[in-house]
Amino acid sequence: MNKKKGFLGMALAFILNNLLSVVVCLLIMTLFSFVLDTKFGWIMHVVMLVAFLFFVYHQAWQYGDRDLNNNFGNRNLTALLGGLIAAIPTLLLAIFALLIEVGAYVPNFTIWGQATITAVYRFWNMPFIIMFDLFKAVPVLYFLPCIVMPCLTTVGYLFGYKNIKISDYIYYAREENE
């Protein structure tokens, strides 16, 4: 497998999985919008974050499992590079959102430009909606979603390569003789 094609393809798949998790978050928020400010709202936000983690982790796990089964053996930083490339849109949005938040950058296109960049950042990172108030209080945390993607893809890829299934540890499997 061509390494350049490998991690660029992975990055595109991870970006699409991020977009898929945003769509799932929109559906969850639409269906359960009446409970956003209740205790159930916290559960909904956690479910949205877990959906993001699942989509990205599962894709990385599949890449690792495929490499194991096809004996590619190119696990040296492929998933990390794919995750880093997939984090570039989040990183750019985080930089602009942080600069706008601290007042160091004011776009030429008036207040609507500031609101647009912040809205796009919030849309792209919708699975992290539970932390947006914290981001506003501590602006350097705007970069937190940028760190999650490469870490998650690397762990997922290595677990897939070593054929470690988290579901085996979560679900209790009954033995047939019981």
N, C-alpha and C positions, 0 to 999 in steps of 0.2 A: 504494500500500500504506500502510495506517495505521501510522504510526511506533510508536505505543504498542503496538498489536497485534503489530507486527513484532518489536520487541526482547523483549517478554514471551513471545511464541511461541518466539523463538530461545532465550531463557533456559530455558524448559521443555524444549526439545529437548536443550539442553546438559546439563541436570540428568539427563534420561533416559539420555543417552549416558554420563554418569558412572556411573549405576547399571548400565548394560549392561557397562561396563568392570569394575565390581566383580564382576558375575556371571561374566564371562570369567576374572577373577583367581581366583575361587573354584573354577571348573572346572580351571584350570591347577594350582592348589595341590592339589586333590583328586587329579588324575591323576598328578602328579609329587611327591607329598608325601614319598616315600621318598628324594628327593635334595635336600631343603631345605638340608642342612648341608654339601653338597659343592660342588665348583667348578661343577657343572652347576646348582646352586641359584642362583648369581649370574646365569647366563644366563636362567633362568626368571624371576627378578625383573626383569631388564631387558626381557624379552618382555612382562611384565605392564605395565610403565611405557609401553612403546611402544604397546601395545594401547590404553591410555587416550589417549595423544597422538593416535593414529590416529582413534579414534572421534570425539573432539571436533573435531579439525582437519577431518576429512572432512565433518562436518555443517556447520561454518562455511564450508567451501569451497563446498558445495552452495548455501548461502544466497547467497553472493557471486556464484556463477555464475548463479543464477536471477535475481538483480537485474540482472545484466548483460544476460541474454537478454531480460528483460521491460522493459528500459529504465527501471527504477524510479529508479536513480541516487541512492539514499538512503544512501550509504555513510558519511555523516558521523556517526560514532560509534555507529551502530546495533549493530554487532557488539561493540564495546567495552561498551556498555550491557547487551547480552544476556549477555556474559561476566561482567560485574560482578554482575548480578542472579543468575546461575547460581552465583556464588561465595559468595553469602550463607549458604547452609547450611554450607559448609566454613568460612567465617569464624566463624560462631557456635560451631561445634564446636571450632574452634581456640582461640577465646577461653576457653571453658570448660576445655578440656584444658590450656591454658597456666596458667590460674589454679589449677587443681588441682595441676599439676606443681610450681609454685613455692610452694604452700601458702597462697595468698591466698584461696582459695574452698573451703569445705567444705560440700557439700550437706547439707540437713537430714535426708536419708534415709540416714544412716550411710555406712559404707565401701562398701556395695554401690552407692551412688549415684556415688561416685568411679569405681569400676570400670566401671560402666555407661557413663558419659560417655566415659571413655577408650576403652572397647571400641567404642562407636558411632563415635568419631572415627577409630579405626583401621580399622573396617569401611568407612566412607565413603571413606577415602583409601587403600584397599587397594593401588591401583597404586603408591603411594609406599612400600610396605612395606620396600623396601630401605633407606630412610632413617630408619626409626623409631628406631633406636639413636642416630643423629645428632640426631634431634629431642629425645631424652631428655637428651643431653649439652648441647645448645644449645637451650633451650626456645623461643627466639624463632623458630626455624625451623619451628615449628608452622604458621606463616602461609605457608610456601612453596607449598603446594598452592593457596592462595587467589590467589596471584600468577600461577600457571601458567595458570589457566582464562581470565582476560581477555586475557592476552598471546596465547595460542594461538588463541582465537576471532577476535581482531582480525587476526592474521597469516593465518589460514585464510580469513577473509572477503575480505581484500584480495587474496590470491592468486587466489581464485575470481573475484573481480570483474575482475581483470586477466587471467584465464584462464591463469595460470601453474600448470603441473602439475609437482609435485615428481617424480612417477613418470617424466616425460620425462628428468629429469636423473639418475635412479637407474638406470634400465634402458637398456641399450645397444640401440638399434634398428638392425637391419641394413637396408641399402638393398636394394631388390629386384633390382638388377643384379648383386649379388655372387653 
